[in-house]
Amino acid sequence: MISRTLRRTAADAQRPTLALPPTFLLPLRARISTTPSFIESHPPQTPFLPSQHATKPPRTSPKTHASTARSAAQPRPPLVSAPTQQPTPPRPAAPTSTRLPPTVRELLPLLRVQPAHYITAHIHARPYLLTAGDTVRLPFHMPRVQAGDVLRLTRASSIGSRDYTLRGAPYLDERLFECRATVVGVEAEPMRFLEKTKRRNRKVKTVKSKHRFTVLKVKELRVRSVEEVDGEDGGDSLEGGERLGVV
């Protein structure tokens, strides 16, 4: 045991000792690397980016060149245009029956015989209950009419007498009746003055308004017979100075 210890001590004494330099000669920063010394570190490879220049065409084998030359030498078949289809004309709509229903044919003569008819006429979507000789002042000024013009009112929702009433859904057929009104003239209301102001504002704004209204007078109101409705050819003959007003 003693000899072995002495031998080890002698071997350690024979090894050269590495003398370290003083601390002030050491570098301020030490490079610490976590990569083992036996592994070579390679710089990161940059990804391949396609260049903006035109790339070279791929190499083709001689067999490909031969097949391409053969296909170019063969004549191409002529192009045959497909037959153009002519647009078919639209089919005409089926003619709608304009004959009166049986119930209307049966009760229309009874309504026509009784006197003093009334009608609910619609003028610009406003209903007016009228009879022959009535004067109505419309709540607006009707454009493009003058005093003396005769208007035929063709839109009505009901017409009746003391015992019978004929109603439409929503309007009646204009062939069943004749209602004509004459434009009497145009009335104007007195000038109106309205003062407008706001809070914490000393200015006062005066607004003037003066509305005009068209006045009509019903001259004729009668119920037509079944023979007149059947014999009508679709056109309406107007007298001189008469206008057809679909109102």
C-alpha positions as CSV (number, residue, x, y, z in Angstrom):
1,M,0.0,0.0,0.0
2,I,2.8,2.4,0.9
3,S,4.7,1.7,-2.3
4,R,1.6,2.4,-4.5
5,T,1.0,5.8,-2.8
6,L,4.6,6.7,-3.3
7,R,4.5,5.8,-6.9
8,R,1.4,7.9,-7.5
9,T,3.0,10.9,-5.8
10,A,6.1,10.6,-7.9
11,A,4.1,10.4,-11.1
12,D,2.1,13.5,-10.2
13,A,5.3,15.4,-9.5
14,Q,6.7,14.5,-12.9
15,R,3.6,15.9,-14.8
16,P,4.1,19.5,-16.1
17,T,1.9,22.0,-14.2
18,L,0.0,24.5,-16.3
19,A,0.5,28.0,-15.0
20,L,-2.5,30.2,-15.4
21,P,-2.0,33.9,-16.3
22,P,-3.0,36.6,-13.8
23,T,-6.7,37.6,-13.8
24,F,-6.1,41.1,-15.2
25,L,-4.8,39.5,-18.4
26,L,-7.9,37.4,-19.0
27,P,-10.5,38.7,-21.6
28,L,-13.5,40.6,-20.3
29,R,-16.0,38.4,-22.2
30,A,-15.7,34.7,-22.6
31,R,-17.1,33.0,-25.6
32,I,-19.4,30.2,-24.4
33,S,-20.4,27.6,-26.9
34,T,-22.9,24.9,-26.3
35,T,-21.8,23.0,-29.4
36,P,-19.4,20.1,-28.7
37,S,-16.0,20.5,-30.2
38,F,-16.3,17.4,-32.3
39,I,-19.4,18.8,-34.2
40,E,-18.7,21.2,-37.0
41,S,-21.2,24.1,-37.1
42,H,-22.3,25.0,-40.6
43,P,-23.7,28.4,-41.5
44,P,-27.5,28.4,-42.1
45,Q,-28.4,27.8,-45.7
46,T,-30.5,30.5,-47.3
47,P,-33.7,29.3,-49.0
48,F,-33.8,29.0,-52.7
49,L,-35.4,32.0,-54.3
50,P,-36.4,31.8,-57.9
51,S,-34.7,34.4,-60.1
52,Q,-36.6,36.9,-62.0
53,H,-34.8,35.9,-65.2
54,A,-36.3,33.4,-67.6
55,T,-35.6,29.9,-66.7
56,K,-34.0,27.5,-69.1
57,P,-36.4,25.2,-70.9
58,P,-36.3,21.6,-69.7
59,R,-34.1,19.2,-71.6
60,T,-36.1,17.0,-73.9
61,S,-35.1,13.6,-75.1
62,P,-34.7,12.9,-78.9
63,K,-37.8,10.7,-78.7
64,T,-39.9,13.7,-77.5
65,H,-38.5,15.8,-80.4
66,A,-39.4,13.1,-82.9
67,S,-43.0,12.8,-81.6
68,T,-43.4,16.6,-81.7
69,A,-42.2,16.8,-85.3
70,R,-44.6,14.0,-86.3
71,S,-47.6,15.8,-84.7
72,A,-46.7,19.0,-86.4
73,A,-46.4,17.3,-89.8
74,Q,-49.9,15.7,-89.6
75,P,-52.6,18.0,-91.0
76,R,-55.3,19.1,-88.5
77,P,-58.9,18.3,-89.3
78,P,-61.0,21.3,-90.3
79,L,-63.0,22.9,-87.5
80,V,-66.7,22.4,-87.9
81,S,-68.9,25.1,-86.4
82,A,-71.8,23.9,-84.4
83,P,-75.2,24.7,-85.8
84,T,-76.6,27.9,-84.3
85,Q,-79.9,27.6,-82.7
86,Q,-82.3,30.3,-83.6
87,P,-84.2,31.8,-80.7
88,T,-87.8,30.6,-80.6
89,P,-90.4,33.3,-80.6
90,P,-92.3,33.6,-77.3
91,R,-95.6,31.9,-77.3
92,P,-98.6,34.3,-77.4
93,A,-100.5,34.4,-74.1
94,A,-103.8,32.6,-74.0
95,P,-106.7,35.1,-74.6
96,T,-108.4,35.8,-71.4
97,S,-112.2,35.6,-71.4
98,T,-113.9,39.0,-71.1
99,R,-117.4,37.7,-70.8
100,L,-119.3,38.6,-67.7
101,P,-120.0,36.0,-65.0
102,P,-123.5,34.5,-65.0
103,T,-124.4,36.2,-61.7
104,V,-123.5,39.6,-63.0
105,R,-125.5,39.0,-66.2
106,E,-128.5,38.1,-64.1
107,L,-128.4,41.0,-61.6
108,L,-127.0,43.8,-63.7
109,P,-130.4,44.5,-65.4
110,L,-132.1,44.8,-62.0
111,L,-129.5,47.3,-60.9
112,R,-129.8,49.3,-64.1
113,V,-133.6,49.6,-63.8
114,Q,-133.5,51.3,-60.4
115,P,-132.8,55.0,-60.4
116,A,-130.5,57.2,-58.2
117,H,-127.3,55.3,-58.5
118,Y,-124.2,56.0,-56.4
119,I,-120.6,55.2,-57.1
120,T,-117.4,55.0,-55.0
121,A,-114.9,56.4,-57.4
122,H,-111.2,56.4,-56.8
123,I,-109.2,59.5,-57.9
124,H,-105.4,59.2,-57.3
125,A,-106.0,56.3,-54.8
126,R,-108.6,58.4,-52.8
127,P,-112.2,57.1,-52.6
128,Y,-115.1,59.5,-53.2
129,L,-118.8,58.6,-52.7
130,L,-120.5,60.4,-55.6
131,T,-123.8,60.6,-57.4
132,A,-125.1,62.6,-60.4
133,G,-125.0,66.3,-59.8
134,D,-122.4,66.3,-57.0
135,T,-119.6,68.8,-56.8
136,V,-116.3,67.6,-55.3
137,R,-113.3,69.6,-54.5
138,L,-110.1,67.5,-54.7
139,P,-107.5,68.1,-52.0
140,F,-104.9,68.7,-54.6
141,H,-104.3,70.5,-57.9
142,M,-104.8,68.1,-60.8
143,P,-102.1,68.8,-63.4
144,R,-102.7,69.1,-67.2
145,V,-106.4,69.9,-67.0
146,Q,-108.3,73.0,-67.8
147,A,-111.8,74.3,-67.0
148,G,-114.4,72.7,-69.2
149,D,-112.5,69.4,-69.7
150,V,-114.7,66.2,-69.3
151,L,-113.0,63.4,-67.5
152,R,-114.3,59.8,-67.4
153,L,-113.7,58.1,-64.1
154,T,-112.9,54.5,-64.9
155,R,-111.8,53.3,-61.5
156,A,-114.5,52.4,-58.9
157,S,-114.8,49.9,-56.1
158,S,-118.6,49.8,-55.9
159,I,-121.7,51.0,-57.6
160,G,-125.2,50.5,-56.4
161,S,-128.8,51.7,-55.8
162,R,-131.3,51.4,-53.1
163,D,-131.6,47.6,-53.2
164,Y,-128.5,46.4,-55.1
165,T,-124.8,47.0,-54.8
166,L,-122.1,45.7,-57.1
167,R,-118.7,45.5,-55.6
168,G,-115.3,44.9,-57.2
169,A,-112.2,43.0,-56.1
170,P,-110.7,45.4,-55.7
171,Y,-112.1,47.4,-58.7
172,L,-115.1,47.0,-61.0
173,D,-114.8,46.4,-64.8
174,E,-114.9,49.8,-66.4
175,R,-117.3,48.5,-69.1
176,L,-120.2,48.1,-66.5
177,F,-120.7,51.8,-65.9
178,E,-120.1,55.3,-67.2
179,C,-119.2,58.2,-64.9
180,R,-118.2,61.5,-66.4
181,A,-117.1,64.6,-64.5
182,T,-116.5,68.2,-65.8
183,V,-113.7,70.3,-64.5
184,V,-115.4,73.4,-63.1
185,G,-112.2,75.3,-62.2
186,V,-109.5,75.8,-59.7
187,E,-110.0,77.3,-56.2
188,A,-107.3,78.8,-54.1
189,E,-107.4,79.2,-50.3
190,P,-106.4,82.5,-48.5
191,M,-102.7,83.1,-47.9
192,R,-101.4,81.5,-44.7
193,F,-98.6,82.9,-42.6
194,L,-96.7,80.7,-40.2
195,E,-94.0,82.0,-37.9
196,K,-91.2,79.6,-37.0
197,T,-88.6,80.1,-34.3
198,K,-86.2,78.2,-32.2
199,R,-85.1,78.3,-28.6
200,R,-82.3,80.8,-27.7
201,N,-82.6,82.3,-31.1
202,R,-84.0,85.7,-31.8
203,K,-84.7,85.1,-35.4
204,V,-88.3,84.5,-36.5
205,K,-88.9,82.9,-39.9
206,T,-92.3,83.6,-41.7
207,V,-93.5,80.9,-44.0
208,K,-96.2,81.7,-46.6
209,S,-98.4,79.0,-48.2
210,K,-101.4,79.2,-50.6
211,H,-102.7,75.9,-51.9
212,R,-104.9,75.4,-55.0
213,F,-107.6,72.8,-55.5
214,T,-109.3,71.3,-58.6
215,V,-113.1,71.3,-58.5
216,L,-115.1,68.6,-60.4
217,K,-118.8,68.2,-61.0
218,V,-120.4,64.8,-61.8
219,K,-122.5,65.2,-65.0
220,E,-123.4,61.6,-65.8
221,L,-123.6,58.4,-64.0
222,R,-125.4,55.4,-65.4
223,V,-125.1,51.6,-65.5
224,R,-124.7,50.0,-68.9
225,S,-126.7,47.1,-70.2
226,V,-125.4,43.6,-70.9
227,E,-125.9,44.1,-74.6
228,E,-123.7,47.2,-74.5
229,V,-121.0,45.4,-72.6
230,D,-121.0,42.4,-75.0
231,G,-121.1,44.6,-78.1
232,E,-118.2,46.8,-77.0
233,D,-115.2,46.3,-79.2
234,G,-112.7,47.5,-76.6
235,G,-112.5,51.1,-77.7
236,D,-114.3,54.0,-76.2
237,S,-115.5,56.8,-78.5
238,L,-115.0,60.2,-76.9
239,E,-117.0,63.3,-77.6
240,G,-115.5,66.6,-78.6
241,G,-113.5,68.2,-75.8
242,E,-113.6,65.0,-73.7
243,R,-110.6,63.4,-72.1
244,L,-110.3,59.9,-70.9
245,G,-109.1,60.1,-67.3
246,V,-107.9,56.9,-65.7
247,V,-107.8,58.3,-62.2
